[in-house]
Structure formats: C-alpha cells, structure tokens
Amino acid sequence: MKTRLIIWLAACLAISIASFGELWTKLPEWLSPEGLQRHGVFHWGVLGLCILWLWLKRRDVLPRMQTARPSLPFLLAGVALLALSIFLPRSDDFLVFLMLVGWLGIFTMIFNRASIIPTILLVIYGFSLVFPILTNRWLGEPSAILVTNTVVAISQMLGLPVTSQGQELHFPSLSGGAISTTVSAECAGYATIGVFIALFALMMLDIRLPLKRVWYVFLFGLVGTWLQNIIRIVVSVAAGYHWGLEALETVHSNIAYVIFPLWFALFAFVYLKLAGWRSKKQKPL
C-alpha cells in the first residue's frame, strides 16, 4: 500500500503544479484577513471539517486501501473525475474544489472502493459552494425583498424607525444624517443555509437521528439559520441607528462570525440530545 500511496501523492503533486499552478499564487490572498472578509470564511470551515471527519474515519478507509484491487468501473470513474477536474471551466469559487476532484480521481483509480467516503465528503463540500450561487441566481431578488420586509417589521417592533423601498432600508442615525442601505441577494443568507445543510449532512454521517425525527429537526435548523440571518441584519441596522454608517458596516461584516457559530452550537446541542448521543456514550452501571 505504501508504494501506491506514494504514487498517489506524486500524481497529486504533479496535477497541482501542472493544472492548478494559479491556485497556489492566489491562495495566500484568499486566506489573508482581507481575502476571507471579501470571499467568505464558512466554506473553508466546511472543508476543514470534512478533512477532520475523514481523519476520524481513517480506520474505515485504511483497510479498504490495503485490500484494494484493480477494478474497471472504479478506474473509469477515476479517469472521468480527473478529466472533469482538468477540463471543466475554471473560476476562483471552484478552483480548490476542482483540484480536489482531480486528487479524488487519482485516488479512485488506485484505491477503488476506499474512495467512497472521500467522495461523499467532497460532495458535501461542493454543495456548500454551489448552493448559495444557484439560489442567489434563482431566488435572490424575491428572497432579498422578503428579508427586507421582515427586517423592517422586527426593527419597528423594537422601536427602530426603519422603512423600506424595494430592497432598500432607510432610517435616521442618532449620530446625524440619514442612512440608506441595500439588502442584496447575498444578504438573503443562502451562504449560511448551505453551510448549515453541509454540517447537518456531516452530523448525520456520524451520529444519525432516528428517521422519524430527521425532517422536523432539519426544518427546525433551516428556520433557525434563516432567523439568525435576520437577527444579523437587525443588529447591523441597530448599530447604524445608534452609531452611524461606519458602525453598521463594521457590524455587518463581522457579526455573522459570532451569531452563526452560537446558533449552530445551540442546534448541535438539540441534535445530539434528540439523537441520544449522551446516553449512548454512558457506560451501563
């Protein structure tokens, strides 16, 4: 197995240099604080959790790697994945994903059935990238208007003098002047919804809920993820109302990294409780 593993690593290195050389020049900028602020950080979190999950499941993968034998279906599947990795149109959003598809293709050709778990994890990561792009394209404007109207209703309930016109929010600032800001398609929260679905899939792979509980727990998580996005915008508006436009922009750019982890921690607690995880971990007396 060591020889085949070395061959796989060498092939991955070759494809990384030959076909994805531009990725390595862009990666430092993407991972810089400014790059993470501009391009988002949550998809990197999903990728990191997928890698961690793969490491935790290494005892399931390694025996299949050791017993792997040549298989024509897996060989053809690996070639197809490698071809897709090299020949699909490139964009910065999918560059890392496409390189990983190439790595997976080579792994599939060499280790056949051992590629099943890595394939599932790569699909989950790919979903977290594709979902917000497609939903913003198809549902972005009506979703943004719904979010705008919901933010106005909640803000007014809290005593904030917020009005709207289409996707624009208008309100005065106690620091002086009036503020107008647009709720864009990206503000509809599909990026965090995509991350939530990906994390839910990872949890289901490891600690499964009883089938009768899956759907209502999933719906509870979707609704909560949408609401935490509304809370994010309302808090940003409140910051703008009390301290001005600069405060609004600062809060809007950073609060998601606080609210979403707090919300998902609460969801994970509920999930694990309903899955009976604690009782399964307890040893009988």
DAPEFEN-V557617 format. One record per backbone hydrogen bond with DSSP energy under -1.0 kcal/mol. NH is the residue of the N-H (numbers start at 1). CO is the residue of the C=O. If there is no record, write none. Layout:
nh/co
NH/CO
NH/CO
This chain:
nh/co
5/1
6/2
7/3
8/4
9/5
10/6
11/7
12/8
13/9
14/10
15/11
16/12
17/13
18/14
19/15
26/22
27/23
30/26
31/27
36/32
37/33
38/34
39/35
40/36
45/41
46/42
47/43
48/44
49/45
50/46
51/47
52/48
53/49
54/50
55/51
56/52
57/53
58/55
60/57
61/57
62/58
65/61
66/62
67/63
75/71
76/72
77/73
78/74
79/75
80/76
81/77
82/78
83/79
84/80
85/81
86/82
87/83
88/84
94/91
98/94
99/95
100/96
101/97
102/98
103/99
104/100
105/101
106/102
107/103
108/104
109/105
110/106
111/107
112/108
114/111
115/112
116/113
119/115
120/116
121/117
122/118
123/119
124/120
125/121
126/122
127/123
128/124
130/126
131/127
134/130
135/131
136/132
137/133
138/134
139/135
143/139
144/140
145/141
146/142
147/143
148/144
149/145
150/146
151/147
152/148
153/149
154/150
155/151
156/152
157/153
158/154
159/156
160/155
162/160
163/170
165/168
168/165
169/181
170/163
171/179
173/177
174/241
176/173
179/171
181/169
183/167
188/185
189/186
193/189
194/190
195/191
196/192
197/193
198/194
199/195
200/196
201/197
202/198
203/199
204/200
205/201
206/202
207/203
213/210
217/213
218/214
219/215
220/216
221/217
222/218
223/219
224/220
225/221
226/222
227/223
228/224
229/225
230/226
231/227
232/228
233/229
234/230
235/231
236/232
237/233
238/234
239/235
240/236
241/237
242/238
243/239
244/240
248/244
249/245
250/246
251/247
252/248
253/249
254/250
255/251
257/254
258/255
259/255
260/256
262/258
263/259
264/260
265/261
266/262
267/263
268/264
269/265
270/266
271/267
272/268
273/269
274/270
275/271
277/272
280/276
281/277
282/278
